[in-house]
Amino acid sequence: MLRIHFTAEDLARTRLATTVGAAAETYHSLELLQGQRRPLPFRAWRTAVAGRVEAAAGPITALMPVRGPGLDLRTLMGDSLSLDEGIENLLAVPTRRLREEMANVDFAPTHATWVRDFLDGGREPRREFADALRACHDVTLAPFRSRIRSHLESARTGYARTLLEGGVERLLAELCVPLVRWKPPVLEVDHPRHDDFRLGGRGLVIAPTLFLWRELALLHDTEDETAPYVLTVPTVRELQDAAALWEPGAGGDRALGALLGQTRAAALTVINDGCSTTELARRLNLSPASASQHATVLRNARLISTTRRGGAVLHTLTPLGLELLGGGRFPGAHSAGA
């Protein structure tokens, strides 16, 4: 678990970003594509891109860790949506800084010679890495560019609305539940590492990211002691989060969203499985109170029914609710699996 300690100054300096940058997203997309996990929300994306990047990905694969944390390309290459701008930043990084940023990455021994040349500042290995990033980006991100951008901007807008309506502490309290918990003045983040970080007045940047699957990362620039820490937050955690990204034809929930509002449309979709208020809150990344409020509105509209089971409640669709979803399962209504 990571424990991020805030001061009043840090709370005042907490802000939002739109993305971690094209370079970092491309790197994470390849991690997800080559990793052992097969998250269901990315199945359609994997089907579309699998087998098309292996040959080009060699230099990126060489810099992927055997275990533990990977590259922090957001710090090395910036958070620009322009991959070319990120590559220019990488080519300008001093060798000393490159080595420092990668000192704790556990590289595979089979790539030792190429990695050593890369870390020694050779221009050719850097250009090979840049070419690999471009080739992978063209396959894994570029075909979905407009939808990915809209998705990330929508995530940032949601965070901004929470910040405006409830302040920074409400934003932290509702951020990526249940992977994150706000226990003032500490933000607890589920993570394989166990460490404490004191922001020390730097503040925090919250950056939504698409291709991290149910994990967050805390990044910081070791060269700049005044730069804020960056917390990357996954935007896709359930099927309904990704349906319109990879399968635009499956975005039949748009009309439903226009009728009910996007959150209640998503809630109705989740309830198609039958779920408790706690599960509804988790799957929609809402507070239990907000989930309960949305369920009440749907129940008053006779779209769902609620029954008690012990100390919990179970929400299910009524015939009217099922008919509104088209008489059967709605895209995004399956439970996600790793």
C-alpha positions as CSV (number, residue, x, y, z in Angstrom):
1,M,0.0,0.0,0.0
2,L,1.1,3.5,-0.8
3,R,0.3,6.2,1.8
4,I,0.4,9.7,0.4
5,H,0.5,12.4,3.1
6,F,-1.1,15.8,2.4
7,T,-0.7,19.1,4.1
8,A,-3.1,22.0,3.7
9,E,-0.8,23.4,1.1
10,D,-0.8,20.1,-0.9
11,L,-4.6,20.0,-0.9
12,A,-4.7,23.6,-2.3
13,R,-2.2,22.6,-5.0
14,T,-4.0,19.4,-6.1
15,R,-5.1,19.7,-9.7
16,L,-6.2,17.6,-12.7
17,A,-4.6,16.5,-15.9
18,T,-6.2,15.2,-19.0
19,T,-3.8,12.4,-19.8
20,V,-0.4,10.9,-18.9
21,G,0.7,11.5,-22.4
22,A,0.8,9.7,-25.7
23,A,4.2,8.1,-25.0
24,A,3.2,6.7,-21.6
25,E,-0.2,5.4,-22.9
26,T,1.5,3.6,-25.8
27,Y,4.0,1.9,-23.4
28,H,1.1,0.9,-21.1
29,S,-0.9,-0.4,-24.0
30,L,2.0,-2.7,-25.0
31,E,2.4,-3.9,-21.3
32,L,-1.3,-4.8,-21.3
33,L,-1.1,-6.5,-24.7
34,Q,2.0,-8.6,-23.8
35,G,1.1,-9.3,-20.2
36,Q,-0.5,-12.4,-18.7
37,R,-3.7,-10.7,-17.7
38,R,-6.7,-10.6,-20.1
39,P,-9.1,-8.1,-18.7
40,L,-12.5,-8.4,-20.3
41,P,-13.0,-4.7,-21.1
42,F,-10.0,-4.8,-23.4
43,R,-11.0,-8.0,-25.2
44,A,-12.2,-6.3,-28.4
45,W,-9.2,-4.0,-28.4
46,R,-6.8,-7.0,-28.1
47,T,-8.6,-8.8,-30.9
48,A,-8.2,-5.8,-33.1
49,V,-4.5,-5.2,-32.5
50,A,-3.0,-8.6,-31.5
51,G,-0.3,-9.9,-33.8
52,R,0.3,-6.5,-35.4
53,V,3.0,-5.1,-33.1
54,E,5.3,-8.0,-32.1
55,A,8.1,-7.3,-34.7
56,A,8.1,-3.6,-34.1
57,A,8.0,-3.7,-30.3
58,G,11.4,-5.2,-29.7
59,P,13.1,-2.1,-28.3
60,I,10.1,-1.4,-26.0
61,T,10.0,-5.0,-24.8
62,A,13.7,-4.8,-24.0
63,L,12.9,-1.9,-21.6
64,M,10.0,-3.7,-19.9
65,P,10.8,-5.1,-16.4
66,V,10.8,-8.8,-15.6
67,R,9.1,-7.8,-12.4
68,G,8.3,-4.6,-10.4
69,P,7.8,-1.1,-11.7
70,G,8.3,-0.2,-15.4
71,L,9.4,3.0,-17.1
72,D,8.1,6.3,-16.1
73,L,7.7,7.7,-19.6
74,R,5.4,10.5,-18.3
75,T,8.4,12.0,-16.5
76,L,10.9,11.3,-19.2
77,M,8.8,12.3,-22.2
78,G,6.1,14.6,-20.9
79,D,2.3,14.3,-20.9
80,S,1.8,15.8,-24.4
81,L,-0.9,14.2,-26.6
82,S,1.7,14.5,-29.4
83,L,4.0,11.5,-29.6
84,D,6.5,13.4,-31.7
85,E,6.8,16.0,-28.9
86,G,7.4,13.2,-26.4
87,I,10.1,11.7,-28.6
88,E,11.9,15.0,-28.9
89,N,11.9,15.2,-25.1
90,L,13.4,11.7,-24.8
91,L,16.2,12.5,-27.3
92,A,17.1,15.5,-25.2
93,V,17.2,13.7,-21.8
94,P,20.8,13.7,-20.4
95,T,22.4,10.3,-20.0
96,R,22.8,10.8,-16.2
97,R,19.1,11.4,-15.8
98,L,18.1,8.5,-18.0
99,R,20.2,6.1,-15.8
100,E,18.8,7.6,-12.6
101,E,15.2,7.1,-13.8
102,M,15.8,3.5,-14.8
103,A,18.0,2.5,-11.9
104,N,15.3,0.4,-10.3
105,V,13.9,-1.2,-13.4
106,D,14.6,-5.0,-13.4
107,F,15.5,-5.5,-17.1
108,A,15.7,-9.0,-18.6
109,P,19.3,-10.3,-19.0
110,T,18.6,-11.3,-22.6
111,H,18.4,-7.6,-23.5
112,A,21.4,-6.5,-21.4
113,T,23.6,-5.4,-24.3
114,W,21.0,-3.2,-26.0
115,V,19.8,-1.8,-22.6
116,R,23.4,-0.9,-21.7
117,D,23.8,1.0,-25.0
118,F,20.5,2.7,-24.4
119,L,21.5,3.8,-20.9
120,D,25.0,4.9,-22.1
121,G,23.3,7.6,-24.1
122,G,23.7,6.1,-27.6
123,R,21.6,8.0,-30.1
124,E,20.8,4.9,-32.2
125,P,19.2,2.9,-29.4
126,R,17.1,5.9,-28.5
127,R,15.9,6.3,-32.1
128,E,15.2,2.6,-32.3
129,F,13.0,3.0,-29.2
130,A,11.3,6.1,-30.7
131,D,10.6,4.2,-33.9
132,A,9.2,1.3,-31.9
133,L,6.9,3.7,-30.0
134,R,5.6,5.2,-33.2
135,A,4.9,1.8,-34.8
136,C,3.1,0.6,-31.7
137,H,1.2,3.8,-31.3
138,D,0.0,3.5,-34.9
139,V,-1.5,0.1,-34.1
140,T,-2.7,0.3,-30.4
141,L,-3.8,3.9,-30.1
142,A,-4.1,5.8,-33.4
143,P,-7.1,3.8,-34.8
144,F,-9.0,4.8,-31.7
145,R,-7.5,8.3,-31.2
146,S,-10.7,10.4,-31.1
147,R,-12.6,8.0,-28.9
148,I,-9.7,7.7,-26.5
149,R,-9.3,11.4,-26.3
150,S,-13.0,11.9,-25.7
151,H,-12.9,9.1,-23.0
152,L,-10.1,10.7,-21.1
153,E,-11.6,14.2,-21.3
154,S,-14.8,12.8,-20.0
155,A,-13.0,11.3,-17.1
156,R,-11.3,14.6,-16.3
157,T,-14.6,16.4,-16.6
158,G,-16.1,14.0,-14.1
159,Y,-13.3,14.6,-11.6
160,A,-13.6,18.4,-12.2
161,R,-17.3,18.3,-11.5
162,T,-16.7,16.4,-8.2
163,L,-14.0,18.9,-7.3
164,L,-16.3,21.9,-8.0
165,E,-19.3,20.5,-6.1
166,G,-17.5,19.0,-3.1
167,G,-14.0,20.3,-3.0
168,V,-10.7,18.4,-3.2
169,E,-11.3,16.2,-0.2
170,R,-14.5,14.8,-1.8
171,L,-12.6,14.2,-5.0
172,L,-10.0,12.2,-3.1
173,A,-12.7,10.3,-1.2
174,E,-14.5,9.3,-4.4
175,L,-11.4,8.7,-6.5
176,C,-11.1,5.1,-7.9
177,V,-13.0,3.4,-5.1
178,P,-12.1,0.8,-3.7
179,L,-8.5,1.0,-4.8
180,V,-8.1,4.4,-3.1
181,R,-9.2,5.5,0.4
182,W,-9.1,9.0,1.8
183,K,-8.3,9.0,5.5
184,P,-7.4,12.6,6.1
185,P,-4.7,13.7,5.8
186,V,-3.5,10.4,4.1
187,L,-4.6,9.0,0.8
188,E,-4.2,5.2,0.8
189,V,-3.6,3.5,-2.5
190,D,-3.6,-0.3,-3.0
191,H,-0.2,-1.2,-4.5
192,P,2.3,-4.1,-4.3
193,R,4.8,-1.7,-2.8
194,H,4.5,-0.5,0.8
195,D,5.8,3.1,1.2
196,D,5.0,6.5,2.6
197,F,5.2,9.7,0.5
198,R,5.0,13.1,1.9
199,L,4.1,15.6,-0.7
200,G,5.8,18.4,1.2
201,G,3.9,21.2,-0.4
202,R,4.4,20.1,-4.0
203,G,0.8,19.1,-4.4
204,L,-0.6,16.3,-6.5
205,V,-1.6,16.0,-10.1
206,I,-4.4,13.4,-10.8
207,A,-3.9,12.0,-14.3
208,P,-6.5,9.6,-15.8
209,T,-5.0,6.8,-17.9
210,L,-6.6,4.3,-20.1
211,F,-4.3,1.2,-20.3
212,L,-3.5,0.6,-16.7
213,W,-5.7,-2.2,-15.5
214,R,-6.9,-1.8,-11.9
215,E,-3.7,-0.3,-10.7
216,L,-2.4,3.2,-9.9
217,A,1.0,4.6,-10.0
218,L,2.6,7.5,-8.1
219,L,5.2,9.3,-10.3
220,H,7.6,12.1,-9.4
221,D,10.5,13.9,-11.1
222,T,13.7,13.3,-9.1
223,E,15.4,16.2,-10.9
224,D,12.9,18.8,-9.9
225,E,12.1,19.1,-6.1
226,T,9.3,21.6,-6.8
227,A,7.4,19.5,-9.3
228,P,4.2,17.9,-8.1
229,Y,3.8,14.2,-7.7
230,V,1.5,12.6,-10.3
231,L,-1.1,9.9,-9.4
232,T,-2.1,8.0,-12.5
233,V,-5.7,6.7,-12.2
234,P,-7.2,4.0,-14.4
235,T,-10.4,5.0,-16.2
236,V,-11.4,1.5,-17.3
237,R,-12.4,-0.8,-14.6
238,E,-15.6,-2.5,-15.9
239,L,-17.0,-3.5,-19.2
240,Q,-19.3,-0.5,-19.6
241,D,-16.3,1.8,-19.3
242,A,-14.8,0.5,-22.6
243,A,-17.7,-0.6,-24.8
244,A,-17.9,2.6,-26.8
245,L,-14.1,2.8,-27.1
246,W,-13.5,-0.4,-29.1
247,E,-16.9,-1.3,-30.4
248,P,-18.7,2.0,-31.3
249,G,-21.5,0.0,-32.7
250,A,-22.1,-1.5,-29.3
251,G,-22.6,2.0,-27.8
252,G,-26.3,1.5,-27.9
253,D,-26.4,3.0,-24.4
254,R,-26.1,6.5,-25.8
255,A,-29.9,6.9,-26.3
256,L,-30.4,5.4,-22.8
257,G,-27.8,7.8,-21.4
258,A,-29.6,10.7,-23.0
259,L,-32.9,9.6,-21.4
260,L,-31.7,8.7,-17.9
261,G,-28.3,10.4,-17.7
262,Q,-25.0,8.5,-18.2
263,T,-24.5,7.4,-14.6
264,R,-28.1,6.1,-14.1
265,A,-27.9,4.3,-17.5
266,A,-24.7,2.7,-16.4
267,A,-26.3,1.8,-13.0
268,L,-29.2,0.2,-14.8
269,T,-26.8,-1.8,-16.9
270,V,-24.9,-3.0,-13.8
271,I,-28.1,-3.9,-12.0
272,N,-29.0,-6.2,-14.9
273,D,-26.6,-8.7,-13.2
274,G,-28.4,-8.2,-9.9
275,C,-26.2,-6.4,-7.4
276,S,-26.1,-4.8,-3.9
277,T,-25.6,-1.1,-3.3
278,T,-22.0,-1.7,-2.3
279,E,-21.3,-3.6,-5.5
280,L,-23.0,-0.9,-7.6
281,A,-20.9,1.8,-5.9
282,R,-17.7,-0.2,-6.6
283,R,-18.4,-0.9,-10.2
284,L,-19.5,2.7,-11.0
285,N,-16.7,4.2,-8.9
286,L,-19.2,6.1,-6.7
287,S,-19.6,6.6,-3.0
288,P,-22.2,4.2,-1.4
289,A,-24.4,7.3,-0.7
290,S,-24.4,8.3,-4.4
291,A,-25.0,4.7,-5.5
292,S,-28.0,4.5,-3.1
293,Q,-29.4,7.8,-4.4
294,H,-29.2,6.6,-8.1
295,A,-30.8,3.3,-7.1
296,T,-33.7,5.2,-5.4
297,V,-34.4,7.2,-8.5
298,L,-34.4,4.1,-10.7
299,R,-36.7,2.3,-8.1
300,N,-39.1,5.3,-8.0
301,A,-39.3,5.1,-11.8
302,R,-40.2,1.4,-11.5
303,L,-37.1,0.3,-13.4
304,I,-35.6,-1.7,-10.6
305,S,-36.8,-3.5,-7.5
306,T,-35.0,-3.9,-4.2
307,T,-35.2,-6.7,-1.7
308,R,-33.3,-7.2,1.6
309,R,-31.0,-10.2,2.2
310,G,-29.8,-10.1,5.7
311,G,-28.0,-6.8,6.2
312,A,-27.7,-6.0,2.5
313,V,-30.1,-5.1,-0.3
314,L,-30.3,-6.7,-3.7
315,H,-31.3,-4.6,-6.7
316,T,-32.8,-6.3,-9.8
317,L,-34.5,-5.1,-13.0
318,T,-38.2,-5.0,-13.2
319,P,-39.9,-6.1,-16.5
320,L,-40.0,-2.4,-17.4
321,G,-36.3,-2.0,-16.7
322,L,-35.5,-5.1,-18.7
323,E,-37.6,-3.8,-21.6
324,L,-35.8,-0.5,-21.6
325,L,-32.5,-2.4,-22.0
326,G,-33.8,-4.1,-25.0
327,G,-35.3,-7.2,-23.4
328,G,-31.9,-8.8,-22.7
329,R,-28.4,-8.2,-21.6
330,F,-27.1,-4.8,-22.5
331,P,-23.5,-4.2,-23.7
332,G,-21.3,-3.8,-20.6
333,A,-23.5,-5.8,-18.3
334,H,-21.1,-8.6,-17.7
335,S,-18.9,-8.7,-14.7
336,A,-15.3,-7.9,-15.6
337,G,-12.6,-10.5,-15.1
338,A,-8.9,-10.4,-15.0
